[in-house]
Amino acid sequence: MIRVPILMYHSVNDRPNDETRPHSVRPGDLDEQLAYLSEAGFTPLTLGDLVASLNKNNGRSLPAKPVVLTFDDGYADFHSRALPLLDKYGHPATVFLTSGWVADAGDDAAGRPLDDMLTWGQAREAAQSGIEIGGHSHSHPQLDQLPTEQLRQELRRNKGLLEDTLGTPVATMAYPYGYSSARVRREVRKAGYFAACAVGNTIAADRHDMLAIPRLTVARHTTIGMFKRAVAGTGVPLIYLRERILTKGYAVVRRTRYGLRRVRGNV
């Protein structure tokens, strides 16, 4: 079985605001983490390259110690703080971009950004430097709570804006908040994505559904010791015990909420 740690980052900031703080990392911590990956012999890949390597028919081979770095939402500090560090170590990454949150989205603005966001120009610059840009919906809703037509619009508007503005195909995405369902995954496939990330806080493996790939959260409380154990796949259930309990509990609440809305005819 092939096992690959896929890391989920958000903001990279020494002074995050209250809303982004729980999932932010300090630039110094990111520097230490990237240095460790290099020293320990990991080979960072984009999510698209990983999925292509897992496709046995395309002739690509997987490196001995692959790892994937992903950044959700598209915060401006990715360009100012994360990108220089990725360049320093020669590491590619994948940014899942919420199109309605882009700083200069103009008439396409939608949702409520949590902090300063990337501009389209900065997203293009990142893409030109080897960063994969993936989808993250248009307005960052809980996709599995949306009526089907609205869900389709969220997925397809996001993908269309990214491809038209960046001039490159977009084939991977991540679910806002990590939430999906069989219905959402069907629509993701219909929208033209071949891979999608959830959260899960477990090591990804080739047995997983490519439209529900799990990731490991890297946040402000993640020490370098926790980070090393996580990427090695050592004690992952214990490292993320609290997060997994909360996720499972809230999943029950959300399924019930969606079922009630269906009964009432709201979806």
Backbone torsions as a table, in degrees:
resi	resn	phi	psi	omega
1	MET	NA	133.5	177.3
2	ILE	-87.9	129.2	-179.8
3	ARG	-125.1	132.1	-175.8
4	VAL	-136.0	123.4	173.0
5	PRO	-73.2	126.1	175.8
6	ILE	-115.7	115.3	-171.6
7	LEU	-94.7	136.1	-179.4
8	MET	-111.7	114.2	174.9
9	TYR	-109.9	164.8	171.2
10	HIS	-127.7	-111.7	179.4
11	SER	-76.1	147.3	175.0
12	VAL	-121.4	100.3	-166.9
13	ASN	-158.9	134.6	174.9
14	ASP	-71.6	-28.6	-176.9
15	ARG	-129.3	68.0	-179.9
16	PRO	-70.5	159.4	174.6
17	ASN	-79.3	175.8	-174.5
18	ASP	-62.3	-31.6	-176.1
19	GLU	-77.3	-35.5	-178.5
20	THR	-93.8	-12.9	-175.0
21	ARG	-52.5	-47.8	-174.7
22	PRO	-57.2	-32.9	-176.4
23	HIS	-109.8	13.2	179.1
24	SER	-89.4	161.1	171.4
25	VAL	-128.2	152.2	177.0
26	ARG	-77.0	143.3	177.0
27	PRO	-54.5	-38.4	178.7
28	GLY	-63.5	-36.3	177.6
29	ASP	-69.2	-41.6	177.4
30	LEU	-61.6	-42.0	177.9
31	ASP	-57.3	-47.3	-179.6
32	GLU	-63.8	-39.0	-179.9
33	GLN	-67.5	-44.0	179.3
34	LEU	-65.5	-38.7	177.6
35	ALA	-61.5	-42.3	179.3
36	TYR	-62.5	-43.9	-179.9
37	LEU	-58.2	-40.6	177.8
38	SER	-66.4	-47.7	-177.3
39	GLU	-63.9	-34.7	-176.7
40	ALA	-85.7	1.7	174.7
41	GLY	83.6	18.5	176.1
42	PHE	-75.9	149.4	175.5
43	THR	-115.0	105.3	178.5
44	PRO	-69.6	139.7	176.8
45	LEU	-128.7	158.4	166.7
46	THR	-75.6	162.8	177.4
47	LEU	-61.6	-41.2	179.9
48	GLY	-60.5	-41.0	179.4
49	ASP	-68.3	-36.7	177.4
50	LEU	-62.3	-49.6	-177.5
51	VAL	-63.2	-38.4	177.3
52	ALA	-63.6	-37.9	179.4
53	SER	-69.8	-29.2	178.1
54	LEU	-76.4	-15.3	176.8
55	ASN	-78.6	106.7	-172.1
56	LYS	-63.7	-13.4	-172.6
57	ASN	-94.5	-2.7	-173.7
58	ASN	-102.1	1.3	175.1
59	GLY	81.9	-5.9	178.6
60	ARG	-77.6	147.4	176.7
61	SER	-112.7	149.0	-179.6
62	LEU	-88.2	135.7	177.3
63	PRO	-65.2	166.2	-175.2
64	ALA	-62.8	-40.0	-177.8
65	LYS	-130.6	76.6	-179.3
66	PRO	-76.5	152.3	173.0
67	VAL	-149.3	149.0	179.4
68	VAL	-123.1	130.3	177.0
69	LEU	-105.4	122.3	178.6
70	THR	-124.1	146.8	-179.5
71	PHE	-129.2	121.2	-175.6
72	ASP	-92.3	151.4	169.3
73	ASP	88.0	-46.5	-178.9
74	GLY	97.0	51.2	179.2
75	TYR	-73.1	149.1	-179.5
76	ALA	-59.2	-30.3	-177.9
77	ASP	-71.0	-10.4	171.1
78	PHE	-62.1	-42.7	-178.5
79	HIS	-71.6	-41.7	-173.8
80	SER	-83.5	-29.4	-173.5
81	ARG	-119.2	-44.4	-177.0
82	ALA	-76.8	-44.8	-175.1
83	LEU	-59.7	-43.4	176.8
84	PRO	-60.4	-34.6	179.3
85	LEU	-72.7	-39.5	176.3
86	LEU	-62.7	-40.5	176.8
87	ASP	-63.1	-40.2	-179.1
88	LYS	-57.1	-40.8	-177.2
89	TYR	-99.1	-2.6	-179.2
90	GLY	68.9	32.8	-177.8
91	HIS	-99.4	127.0	170.3
92	PRO	-77.6	168.6	178.9
93	ALA	-158.8	171.8	176.3
94	THR	-121.6	128.9	175.4
95	VAL	-108.7	122.9	176.1
96	PHE	-94.3	111.7	-167.3
97	LEU	-104.3	127.8	174.7
98	THR	-86.7	108.5	-170.5
99	SER	-64.5	-35.5	179.8
100	GLY	-73.0	-13.2	179.5
101	TRP	-94.5	-8.9	-178.1
102	VAL	-55.5	138.3	-171.6
103	ALA	-55.9	-38.0	-179.6
104	ASP	-110.9	41.9	-179.7
105	ALA	-66.2	-24.1	178.0
106	GLY	62.0	-127.7	-178.1
107	ASP	-67.1	-14.5	179.3
108	ASP	-90.1	0.4	-178.8
109	ALA	-59.3	138.1	-178.7
110	ALA	-158.7	152.3	179.8
111	GLY	77.6	-167.8	-177.4
112	ARG	-130.7	99.5	178.3
113	PRO	-58.9	145.6	-177.8
114	LEU	-89.5	-12.9	-179.5
115	ASP	-164.7	-172.5	176.1
116	ASP	-63.6	135.9	-174.3
117	MET	-115.7	164.2	175.7
118	LEU	-60.8	149.2	167.9
119	THR	-89.4	166.4	176.2
120	TRP	-61.9	-37.0	179.2
121	GLY	-62.9	-41.1	178.4
122	GLN	-67.8	-37.4	176.7
123	ALA	-63.9	-40.5	177.3
124	ARG	-63.9	-42.4	179.3
125	GLU	-61.3	-42.2	177.9
126	ALA	-62.4	-44.8	179.8
127	ALA	-61.2	-38.8	-180.0
128	GLN	-69.6	-19.2	179.7
129	SER	-95.7	9.0	174.9
130	GLY	103.5	5.6	177.4
131	ILE	-84.1	131.4	174.4
132	GLU	-80.3	131.4	174.7
133	ILE	-102.5	122.2	178.2
134	GLY	-115.7	172.7	-179.1
135	GLY	-85.0	155.3	178.1
136	HIS	-149.1	31.0	-176.3
137	SER	77.3	172.7	-179.5
138	HIS	-89.8	-42.3	-176.1
139	SER	-120.3	6.7	176.4
140	HIS	65.7	49.8	175.9
141	PRO	-90.1	176.0	168.5
142	GLN	-81.3	99.1	-169.3
143	LEU	-58.3	-36.2	-175.7
144	ASP	-74.4	-4.9	177.2
145	GLN	-99.4	-1.8	-175.7
146	LEU	-88.7	147.8	167.8
147	PRO	-59.2	152.3	-171.3
148	THR	-58.2	-43.2	-178.5
149	GLU	-65.1	-40.2	177.7
150	GLN	-66.6	-37.7	175.6
151	LEU	-59.2	-45.9	179.7
152	ARG	-60.6	-42.1	-179.8
153	GLN	-65.0	-40.5	178.1
154	GLU	-59.0	-44.8	-177.2
155	LEU	-72.1	-46.7	-172.1
156	ARG	-78.6	-33.3	176.3
157	ARG	-66.7	-42.6	177.4
158	ASN	-59.0	-51.2	-178.4
159	LYS	-62.9	-43.6	-179.2
160	GLY	-63.9	-44.0	179.1
161	LEU	-64.0	-42.4	179.4
162	LEU	-62.1	-47.0	-177.4
163	GLU	-68.3	-41.8	-178.9
164	ASP	-68.0	-39.2	-174.7
165	THR	-82.2	-37.6	-177.5
166	LEU	-91.6	-16.9	178.1
167	GLY	69.6	30.3	-179.8
168	THR	-143.1	148.6	179.0
169	PRO	-64.1	146.2	177.3
170	VAL	-121.6	114.8	-173.1
171	ALA	-123.8	-2.4	178.5
172	THR	-125.3	155.9	178.2
173	MET	-153.4	169.8	174.4
174	ALA	-132.1	143.2	-179.0
175	TYR	-78.1	127.7	173.5
176	PRO	-54.1	134.4	-178.2
177	TYR	65.2	-0.7	-178.3
178	GLY	81.6	4.9	-173.3
179	TYR	-88.8	130.8	172.9
180	SER	-147.4	-176.4	177.3
181	SER	-159.7	171.8	178.2
182	ALA	-58.2	-39.8	179.1
183	ARG	-63.4	-44.6	179.4
184	VAL	-63.2	-43.3	-178.3
185	ARG	-65.1	-35.3	175.2
186	ARG	-61.5	-43.1	-179.5
187	GLU	-69.9	-33.1	176.3
188	VAL	-62.3	-44.0	178.1
189	ARG	-64.7	-42.5	179.4
190	LYS	-63.8	-30.2	179.5
191	ALA	-73.4	-13.2	175.6
192	GLY	107.9	13.1	177.0
193	TYR	-89.4	141.3	176.6
194	PHE	-105.9	-6.2	176.9
195	ALA	-153.1	147.0	179.6
196	ALA	-148.8	142.7	-177.4
197	CYS	-103.7	138.9	168.9
198	ALA	-104.4	-145.9	173.3
199	VAL	-117.7	-82.0	172.1
200	GLY	80.4	-37.4	-177.3
201	ASN	51.5	52.2	172.5
202	THR	-145.4	163.2	-180.0
203	ILE	-72.7	131.9	178.0
204	ALA	-70.3	146.3	179.0
205	ALA	-139.6	159.8	-177.5
206	ASP	-67.4	-10.3	175.9
207	ARG	-79.5	-14.6	-176.4
208	HIS	-74.8	151.6	172.6
209	ASP	-61.9	127.7	-178.5
210	MET	-69.1	-7.7	173.8
211	LEU	-104.2	13.8	176.2
212	ALA	-150.2	53.8	-175.7
213	ILE	-77.4	126.2	-178.7
214	PRO	-78.3	153.6	177.5
215	ARG	-131.0	165.7	177.0
216	LEU	-107.9	124.4	-179.6
217	THR	-71.9	130.8	170.3
218	VAL	-115.0	118.5	-172.7
219	ALA	-134.2	-173.1	-174.8
220	ARG	-63.0	-31.7	-177.7
221	HIS	-86.9	-0.8	-177.8
222	THR	-76.3	107.3	178.3
223	THR	-76.6	165.0	179.2
224	ILE	-65.4	-31.0	175.9
225	GLY	-65.2	-44.2	176.8
226	MET	-62.3	-41.5	-178.4
227	PHE	-61.2	-46.5	-178.7
228	LYS	-62.2	-42.2	179.3
229	ARG	-67.5	-38.6	-178.5
230	ALA	-63.4	-48.9	-177.2
231	VAL	-70.2	-23.7	176.1
232	ALA	-82.3	-10.7	-178.4
233	GLY	75.5	24.2	-177.5
234	THR	-101.3	116.6	176.9
235	GLY	68.3	25.3	-177.9
236	VAL	-58.1	-43.4	179.1
237	PRO	-57.8	-36.6	178.9
238	LEU	-73.6	-39.5	-179.8
239	ILE	-59.6	-39.6	-174.9
240	TYR	-109.9	24.6	-176.0
241	LEU	-57.6	-49.0	-177.8
242	ARG	-62.1	-46.0	-179.0
243	GLU	-61.3	-40.0	-177.2
244	ARG	-70.5	-37.5	176.9
245	ILE	-63.7	-45.4	179.9
246	LEU	-63.9	-40.8	-179.1
247	THR	-63.5	-44.2	-179.6
248	LYS	-65.7	-41.0	179.7
249	GLY	-64.6	-43.5	-178.6
250	TYR	-70.7	-28.9	178.5
251	ALA	-61.2	-39.6	178.0
252	VAL	-63.2	-44.3	179.2
253	VAL	-60.6	-43.6	-175.3
254	ARG	-71.8	-36.9	176.1
255	ARG	-63.6	-40.3	177.7
256	THR	-63.5	-43.6	-179.8
257	ARG	-61.2	-43.4	-180.0
258	TYR	-66.5	-39.6	178.7
259	GLY	-61.8	-40.9	178.4
260	LEU	-64.7	-38.9	179.0
261	ARG	-66.0	-36.2	177.6
262	ARG	-65.0	-43.2	179.1
263	VAL	-59.7	-38.1	-178.4
264	ARG	-81.2	-5.7	178.1
265	GLY	81.5	19.4	-178.7
266	ASN	-89.0	-6.7	176.4
267	VAL	-134.8	NA	NA
